[in-house]
Amino acid sequence: MPQTVTIRTVAEHAGCSIATVSRVLNGTARTSTEVEARVRAAVAELGFRPSEIGRSLKTLRTRTLGVVIPSLTNPVFAGSVAGMEAEARHRAHTLLLTATDYDAEREWELVGTLVAQRVAGLVLTVADPDNNATLDWLDAERIPYVLVYNEPQGASRASVTVDNAGASRALTQAFLAAGHRRLLFIAGRFSTSDRSRLRHQGYLAAMAAAGLEPEPVLELDYLADTAAHRAALAGLLAGPDRPTGIICSNDLLALSVIAAVREMGLAVPEDISVAGFDGIAIGRLVTPVLATVDQPTRRMGERAVARLFDLIEGERARTVEHLPFELRAAGTLAPAPHLPPAAPKGRRAAIPSPRQTASGKAPR
């Protein structure tokens, strides 16, 4: 009868303590590279398979992480989930992935379901990170979580994101430097995205600094089809005093807007420039290339999981971590066409150069 392989067997084979084997397998503490290699070699040689049920009963958590994102259709979230999965796998954990479909009320339901599955912790993108009953409950229950993409303005909550307002301001400044004065900002619904609100604030700040009157924001459902977006834009883009540039709060919305603008008989970027925000891969495949703010989405996912394990292991700091972004001010962003000038709001201020981004890199 074959001998049962236990964690004690692995420890004896690797020449270390049972506690060290447990730390390596659970990813709960760091050990030396040499010791970790010995433990993993012993596990592989002996064919050891720890009991998931036994572990969860002892630790009251499984080797899974809960992930809640707004959408499974937006590639920007796929990029960050890939980073989460890689970092979780490195720590011998797996992901349970769910999506709210931009329904703020589903956050509570989905988080409750994941917590009932005894996940070790959660990575979330929520509608509003500052006023959120679900996050308040997680805080009260001391369940570890990290936000990704969200950028809390008041509450002390761990988050990994980019400077949304700063990036949008840099993008707006690139339009202004190209001679655009009438800029329309098209946003995803403010009620379901704090990123959309912050990006609009960056646009407003850049317009104010240039002494220009901003256009009223246009909130659209980015999941709507091109026909719906064309209908929403029809009255705004008619006539000689139309905007010469459109800034969208995400890339998918920008791509749909470009299609709608072209169906209306306008050329991009010759008649009107359009830019998005996110840096999704498909934006590089269109002609011309989509102007955008490029976020390090995979790295954001990796950092969110790494910070989640810090919280699981007792780290108390809950702060917003800003990763660098890059401005891609080309392709669908071109010099403004010659149209009748817009009336400035007071004295026009000098327009800051967009040549430097938060990462210190020149735009691509």
C-alpha positions as CSV (number, residue, x, y, z in Angstrom):
1,M,0.0,0.0,0.0
2,P,1.6,3.3,-1.0
3,Q,2.6,5.6,1.8
4,T,0.4,8.7,2.4
5,V,2.3,11.9,1.6
6,T,1.7,14.6,4.2
7,I,3.1,18.0,4.8
8,R,5.4,16.4,7.4
9,T,6.8,14.2,4.7
10,V,7.5,17.2,2.4
11,A,9.2,19.0,5.3
12,E,11.5,16.1,6.0
13,H,12.3,15.7,2.3
14,A,13.1,19.4,1.9
15,G,15.0,19.6,5.2
16,C,12.9,22.4,6.7
17,S,10.1,22.8,9.2
18,I,6.4,22.1,8.6
19,A,5.7,25.8,9.2
20,T,8.1,26.7,6.3
21,V,6.4,24.3,4.0
22,S,3.0,25.9,4.9
23,R,4.3,29.4,4.3
24,V,5.6,28.5,0.9
25,L,2.5,26.7,-0.2
26,N,0.1,29.3,1.2
27,G,2.1,32.3,0.0
28,T,1.6,33.9,3.4
29,A,5.2,34.9,4.1
30,R,8.5,35.2,2.2
31,T,11.3,32.6,2.5
32,S,14.7,32.4,0.8
33,T,14.8,31.4,-2.9
34,E,16.8,28.3,-2.0
35,V,14.3,27.1,0.6
36,E,11.3,27.8,-1.6
37,A,13.0,25.8,-4.4
38,R,13.7,22.9,-2.1
39,V,10.1,22.8,-0.9
40,R,8.6,23.0,-4.4
41,A,11.0,20.3,-5.6
42,A,9.9,18.1,-2.8
43,V,6.2,18.7,-3.5
44,A,6.7,17.8,-7.2
45,E,8.8,14.7,-6.5
46,L,6.5,13.3,-3.8
47,G,3.3,14.3,-5.7
48,F,2.0,16.1,-2.6
49,R,-1.6,17.5,-3.0
50,P,-2.7,19.6,0.1
51,S,-6.3,19.2,1.1
52,E,-8.2,22.3,0.1
53,I,-11.1,21.5,2.3
54,G,-8.9,20.9,5.3
55,R,-7.1,24.1,4.7
56,S,-10.3,26.1,4.4
57,L,-11.7,24.7,7.6
58,K,-8.5,25.6,9.5
59,T,-8.0,29.1,8.1
60,L,-11.6,29.9,7.3
61,R,-10.5,30.9,3.8
62,T,-9.8,29.2,0.5
63,R,-6.9,29.7,-1.8
64,T,-9.1,31.9,-4.0
65,L,-9.4,35.6,-4.6
66,G,-12.7,37.3,-5.5
67,V,-12.6,39.7,-8.4
68,V,-15.4,42.1,-9.2
69,I,-15.1,44.2,-12.4
70,P,-17.7,46.4,-14.2
71,S,-17.6,44.6,-17.6
72,L,-16.4,41.5,-19.3
73,T,-16.7,43.2,-22.7
74,N,-14.2,46.0,-22.2
75,P,-10.7,44.8,-23.0
76,V,-9.2,47.2,-20.5
77,F,-10.4,45.0,-17.7
78,A,-9.2,41.9,-19.4
79,G,-5.7,43.3,-19.3
80,S,-5.8,43.9,-15.5
81,V,-7.4,40.5,-14.8
82,A,-4.5,38.8,-16.7
83,G,-2.1,40.6,-14.4
84,M,-4.2,39.6,-11.3
85,E,-4.3,35.9,-12.5
86,A,-0.5,35.8,-13.0
87,E,0.3,37.3,-9.6
88,A,-2.3,35.1,-7.9
89,R,-0.9,32.0,-9.6
90,H,2.6,32.9,-8.4
91,R,1.2,32.8,-4.9
92,A,-0.7,29.5,-5.5
93,H,-4.1,31.2,-5.6
94,T,-6.9,31.2,-8.2
95,L,-9.5,33.9,-9.1
96,L,-13.3,33.8,-8.9
97,L,-14.3,36.5,-11.5
98,T,-17.6,38.3,-11.6
99,A,-19.0,41.4,-13.4
100,T,-21.5,44.0,-12.4
101,D,-22.4,45.2,-15.9
102,Y,-22.1,48.7,-14.5
103,D,-25.0,48.0,-12.2
104,A,-24.1,49.5,-8.8
105,E,-26.8,47.6,-7.0
106,R,-25.2,44.3,-8.1
107,E,-22.0,45.1,-6.2
108,W,-23.5,44.1,-2.8
109,E,-24.9,40.9,-4.2
110,L,-21.7,39.7,-5.9
111,V,-19.4,40.6,-3.1
112,G,-21.7,38.8,-0.6
113,T,-21.6,35.7,-2.8
114,L,-17.8,35.8,-3.0
115,V,-17.4,36.3,0.7
116,A,-19.7,33.3,1.3
117,Q,-17.2,31.3,-0.8
118,R,-14.6,32.2,1.8
119,V,-12.3,34.0,-0.6
120,A,-9.0,35.1,0.9
121,G,-9.7,38.7,-0.2
122,L,-11.1,40.7,-3.0
123,V,-10.0,43.0,-5.8
124,L,-12.8,45.3,-7.0
125,T,-13.7,48.1,-9.4
126,V,-16.8,49.8,-8.0
127,A,-19.1,52.6,-9.2
128,D,-18.3,55.0,-6.3
129,P,-15.3,54.2,-4.0
130,D,-16.1,57.0,-1.5
131,N,-19.8,56.5,-0.9
132,N,-20.2,52.7,-1.0
133,A,-22.2,50.6,1.4
134,T,-20.5,47.4,0.2
135,L,-17.0,48.7,0.9
136,D,-18.2,50.1,4.3
137,W,-19.4,46.5,5.2
138,L,-16.0,45.0,4.1
139,D,-14.3,47.5,6.3
140,A,-16.5,46.8,9.3
141,E,-15.9,43.0,8.8
142,R,-12.2,43.5,8.3
143,I,-12.3,41.6,5.0
144,P,-9.2,42.6,3.0
145,Y,-9.7,44.2,-0.4
146,V,-8.0,46.4,-2.9
147,L,-9.6,48.6,-5.5
148,V,-8.3,48.8,-9.1
149,Y,-9.0,51.7,-11.5
150,N,-11.0,53.4,-8.7
151,E,-9.4,56.5,-7.2
152,P,-10.9,57.3,-3.8
153,Q,-10.9,61.0,-3.0
154,G,-11.8,60.9,0.7
155,A,-12.0,57.4,2.2
156,S,-8.8,55.6,3.3
157,R,-8.9,52.6,0.9
158,A,-6.2,50.7,-0.8
159,S,-6.3,51.3,-4.6
160,V,-4.1,50.9,-7.7
161,T,-4.9,53.3,-10.5
162,V,-3.5,56.2,-12.6
163,D,-4.0,59.9,-12.0
164,N,-7.2,60.1,-14.0
165,A,-7.7,63.8,-13.7
166,G,-4.0,64.5,-14.4
167,A,-4.0,62.3,-17.4
168,S,-7.1,63.8,-18.9
169,R,-5.8,67.3,-18.3
170,A,-2.6,66.3,-20.2
171,L,-4.7,64.9,-23.1
172,T,-6.8,68.1,-23.2
173,Q,-3.7,70.2,-23.3
174,A,-2.5,68.2,-26.3
175,F,-5.7,69.1,-28.1
176,L,-5.2,72.8,-27.2
177,A,-1.6,72.7,-28.3
178,A,-2.9,71.4,-31.7
179,G,-5.1,74.5,-32.0
180,H,-8.4,73.1,-30.9
181,R,-10.6,75.5,-28.9
182,R,-14.0,73.9,-29.1
183,L,-13.7,70.6,-27.3
184,L,-16.6,68.3,-26.5
185,F,-16.1,65.8,-23.6
186,I,-18.2,62.6,-24.0
187,A,-18.4,60.6,-20.8
188,G,-19.5,57.2,-19.6
189,R,-22.3,57.5,-17.1
190,F,-21.0,59.4,-14.1
191,S,-23.3,57.4,-11.8
192,T,-21.4,54.2,-12.6
193,S,-17.8,55.4,-13.0
194,D,-15.7,57.6,-10.8
195,R,-13.0,57.4,-13.5
196,S,-15.4,59.1,-15.9
197,R,-16.0,61.9,-13.4
198,L,-12.4,62.4,-12.7
199,R,-11.4,62.5,-16.3
200,H,-14.0,65.1,-17.0
201,Q,-12.6,67.2,-14.1
202,G,-9.2,67.0,-15.8
203,Y,-10.7,68.3,-19.0
204,L,-12.4,71.2,-17.1
205,A,-9.2,72.1,-15.4
206,A,-7.3,72.3,-18.7
207,M,-10.0,74.4,-20.4
208,A,-10.1,76.8,-17.4
209,A,-6.4,77.2,-17.5
210,A,-6.6,78.1,-21.2
211,G,-9.4,80.6,-20.5
212,L,-11.9,78.7,-22.6
213,E,-15.5,77.9,-22.0
214,P,-16.0,74.1,-21.8
215,E,-18.8,72.5,-23.8
216,P,-21.6,70.8,-21.7
217,V,-20.7,67.2,-21.0
218,L,-22.4,64.5,-23.0
219,E,-23.0,61.3,-21.0
220,L,-23.5,58.2,-23.1
221,D,-23.7,54.5,-22.5
222,Y,-20.6,53.1,-24.1
223,L,-22.3,49.7,-24.6
224,A,-24.9,51.4,-26.9
225,D,-24.5,50.9,-30.7
226,T,-23.1,53.4,-33.2
227,A,-26.5,54.4,-34.3
228,A,-27.5,55.6,-30.8
229,H,-24.2,57.5,-30.6
230,R,-24.8,59.1,-34.0
231,A,-28.2,60.2,-32.9
232,A,-26.8,61.8,-29.8
233,L,-24.2,63.7,-31.7
234,A,-26.2,64.8,-34.7
235,G,-27.3,68.1,-33.4
236,L,-23.9,68.9,-31.8
237,L,-21.8,68.4,-34.9
238,A,-24.0,70.3,-37.3
239,G,-23.0,73.8,-38.5
240,P,-19.8,75.7,-38.7
241,D,-19.5,76.3,-35.0
242,R,-19.3,72.6,-34.1
243,P,-16.5,71.3,-31.9
244,T,-13.3,70.4,-33.7
245,G,-12.3,67.9,-31.1
246,I,-13.9,65.2,-29.0
247,I,-12.4,63.6,-25.9
248,C,-14.1,60.4,-24.7
249,S,-13.7,58.9,-21.2
250,N,-12.7,55.5,-22.6
251,D,-11.4,53.9,-25.8
252,L,-14.4,51.8,-26.6
253,L,-16.6,54.9,-26.5
254,A,-14.1,56.7,-28.7
255,L,-14.1,54.0,-31.3
256,S,-17.9,54.0,-31.5
257,V,-17.9,57.8,-31.7
258,I,-15.4,57.7,-34.6
259,A,-17.6,55.3,-36.5
260,A,-20.6,57.6,-35.8
261,V,-18.8,60.7,-36.9
262,R,-17.7,59.1,-40.2
263,E,-21.3,57.9,-40.9
264,M,-22.3,61.6,-40.6
265,G,-19.9,62.5,-43.4
266,L,-17.0,63.9,-41.3
267,A,-13.4,62.7,-41.6
268,V,-11.3,61.8,-38.6
269,P,-9.0,63.6,-37.9
270,E,-9.2,66.0,-40.9
271,D,-12.6,67.4,-39.9
272,I,-12.7,66.5,-36.2
273,S,-10.2,64.9,-33.9
274,V,-11.2,62.2,-31.4
275,A,-9.3,60.6,-28.5
276,G,-10.1,58.0,-25.8
277,F,-8.6,56.8,-22.5
278,D,-7.3,53.4,-21.6
279,G,-4.8,52.3,-24.3
280,I,-6.6,49.1,-25.3
281,A,-4.8,47.1,-28.0
282,I,-7.5,47.4,-30.6
283,G,-6.9,51.2,-30.6
284,R,-3.5,50.5,-32.2
285,L,-5.1,48.4,-35.0
286,V,-7.4,51.1,-36.4
287,T,-6.4,53.6,-39.1
288,P,-5.3,56.1,-38.0
289,V,-4.2,54.9,-34.6
290,L,-6.5,56.0,-31.8
291,A,-5.1,58.9,-29.7
292,T,-5.5,58.0,-26.0
293,V,-4.1,57.8,-22.5
294,D,-2.3,54.5,-22.2
295,Q,-2.7,52.8,-18.8
296,P,-0.4,50.0,-17.6
297,T,-3.4,47.7,-17.2
298,R,-1.6,44.4,-16.6
299,R,0.7,46.0,-14.1
300,M,-2.3,47.5,-12.2
301,G,-3.7,44.0,-11.8
302,E,-0.4,42.6,-10.6
303,R,0.0,45.4,-8.1
304,A,-3.5,45.1,-6.8
305,V,-3.0,41.4,-6.0
306,A,0.4,42.0,-4.4
307,R,-1.1,44.7,-2.2
308,L,-4.0,42.5,-1.3
309,F,-1.6,39.9,0.1
310,D,0.1,42.6,2.1
311,L,-3.3,43.3,3.7
312,I,-4.0,39.6,4.2
313,E,-0.6,39.4,6.0
314,G,-1.4,42.3,8.3
315,E,-0.4,45.5,6.5
316,R,-2.5,48.4,7.7
317,A,-1.7,51.1,5.2
318,R,-4.6,51.8,2.8
319,T,-3.5,54.4,0.3
320,V,-4.0,55.1,-3.4
321,E,-1.1,54.0,-5.6
322,H,-0.7,55.9,-8.8
323,L,1.1,54.1,-11.6
324,P,2.6,56.1,-14.6
325,F,0.5,56.6,-17.7
326,E,1.7,57.6,-21.2
327,L,0.0,60.0,-23.6
328,R,-0.5,58.8,-27.2
329,A,-1.3,62.2,-28.9
330,A,-1.2,61.2,-32.5
331,G,-3.3,59.4,-35.1
332,T,-6.9,60.5,-34.6
333,L,-5.6,63.8,-33.0
334,A,-4.5,66.3,-35.6
335,P,-4.3,70.1,-35.9
336,A,-7.6,71.8,-35.7
337,P,-9.3,72.7,-39.0
338,H,-10.0,76.3,-39.8
339,L,-13.4,77.2,-38.4
340,P,-14.8,80.4,-37.0
341,P,-13.1,81.0,-33.6
342,A,-14.9,80.4,-30.4
343,A,-15.4,83.3,-27.9
344,P,-12.8,82.9,-25.1
345,K,-13.9,83.0,-21.4
346,G,-12.0,86.1,-20.2
347,R,-8.3,86.5,-21.0
348,R,-6.8,83.5,-22.6
349,A,-4.1,81.9,-20.5
350,A,-0.9,80.3,-21.9
351,I,-1.5,76.7,-22.9
352,P,0.8,74.3,-21.1
353,S,2.9,71.9,-23.2
354,P,1.7,68.4,-23.3
355,R,5.1,66.9,-24.1
356,Q,5.6,65.5,-20.6
357,T,3.3,63.0,-18.8
358,A,3.0,61.7,-15.3
359,S,5.5,59.1,-16.2
360,G,8.0,61.6,-17.4
361,K,7.9,60.2,-20.9
362,A,7.1,62.0,-24.1
363,P,3.9,60.9,-25.8
364,R,4.1,58.2,-28.4
